[in-house]
Amino acid sequence: MTWMLVNRISVDSPADADRVIDAFRHRAGKVDRAPGFEGLEVWRADDGREVVVATRWARREDFTAWLASPAFREAHAHAGATPGEAHGTAYEIVLR
């Protein structure tokens, strides 16, 4: 069963969206080595006021282990330096 975590980051302007996207372009890539990690996509809304970050995981347990890992804490140590407010939701992929 594959899982997706979708984080919606609301920002005040397209320039703020660019800053969030740039942070993901220059990320350390720690999640890429996490067991069960299958991929990451970053999307920008047409109006430039939302950035969506979607990660795909082989199993929910893999995602949960990532959240509890030191690598997760390191990867998100500077998350407060980027603009926006994030709201995440986990989804089970039931049809592809």
Wavefront OBJ file of the C-alpha trace (Angstrom):
o trace
v 0.000 0.000 0.000
v 1.485 3.359 -1.012
v 1.060 6.505 1.077
v 1.285 10.177 0.154
v 1.932 13.021 2.504
v 0.684 16.298 1.057
v 1.832 19.534 2.711
v 0.054 22.692 1.613
v 2.117 25.795 2.328
v 0.131 29.042 2.169
v 2.253 32.096 1.352
v 1.530 35.808 0.992
v 2.982 36.341 -2.481
v 4.440 34.623 -5.527
v 7.880 35.825 -4.351
v 7.363 33.944 -1.085
v 6.365 30.869 -3.090
v 9.624 31.187 -5.018
v 11.575 31.267 -1.729
v 9.856 28.076 -0.523
v 10.499 26.355 -3.856
v 14.122 27.479 -3.809
v 14.532 25.946 -0.344
v 13.366 22.613 -1.773
v 15.686 22.968 -4.777
v 18.627 23.287 -2.381
v 17.484 20.768 0.232
v 19.956 18.344 1.787
v 18.127 15.329 0.329
v 18.090 13.343 3.576
v 14.598 12.028 2.855
v 15.878 10.490 -0.402
v 17.785 7.926 1.663
v 14.928 7.128 4.058
v 13.665 3.524 3.894
v 10.423 3.335 1.940
v 10.722 6.811 0.393
v 9.542 6.718 -3.218
v 9.536 10.314 -4.381
v 8.963 14.022 -3.853
v 7.141 16.587 -5.971
v 6.756 20.332 -5.393
v 3.819 22.135 -6.995
v 2.958 25.852 -7.204
v -0.625 27.143 -7.424
v -1.502 29.252 -10.473
v -1.900 32.364 -8.327
v 1.471 31.793 -6.595
v -0.047 31.801 -3.111
v 0.336 28.124 -2.302
v 3.108 25.576 -2.640
v 2.255 21.904 -2.311
v 4.919 19.385 -1.351
v 3.956 15.768 -1.943
v 6.048 12.832 -0.760
v 5.290 9.222 -1.621
v 6.051 6.317 0.718
v 5.932 2.540 0.295
v 4.193 2.104 3.666
v 2.713 4.368 6.304
v 5.197 2.856 8.790
v 8.088 4.108 6.633
v 6.684 7.633 6.752
v 6.130 7.417 10.520
v 9.707 6.208 11.027
v 10.985 9.161 8.956
v 9.044 11.597 11.149
v 10.680 10.117 14.275
v 14.205 10.056 12.833
v 17.133 12.366 13.623
v 17.466 12.912 9.850
v 13.950 14.428 9.773
v 14.833 16.837 12.593
v 18.047 17.819 10.790
v 16.255 18.271 7.468
v 13.667 20.570 9.050
v 15.955 22.485 11.409
v 15.660 25.679 9.340
v 12.067 25.270 8.185
v 11.037 28.359 10.152
v 13.337 30.482 7.982
v 11.082 30.059 4.942
v 7.764 31.903 4.614
v 4.342 30.348 4.862
v 2.194 28.184 7.026
v 2.078 24.434 6.323
v -0.811 22.026 6.778
v -0.179 18.342 6.058
v -2.457 15.425 5.321
v -1.556 11.773 4.773
v -3.383 9.783 2.114
v -3.482 6.120 1.202
v -3.287 5.670 -2.571
v -6.154 3.336 -3.368
v -6.242 3.567 -7.180
v -3.576 4.393 -9.704
l 1 2 3 4 5 6 7 8 9 10 11 12 13 14 15 16 17 18 19 20 21 22 23 24 25 26 27 28 29 30 31 32 33 34 35 36 37 38 39 40 41 42 43 44 45 46 47 48 49 50 51 52 53 54 55 56 57 58 59 60 61 62 63 64 65 66 67 68 69 70 71 72 73 74 75 76 77 78 79 80 81 82 83 84 85 86 87 88 89 90 91 92 93 94 95 96
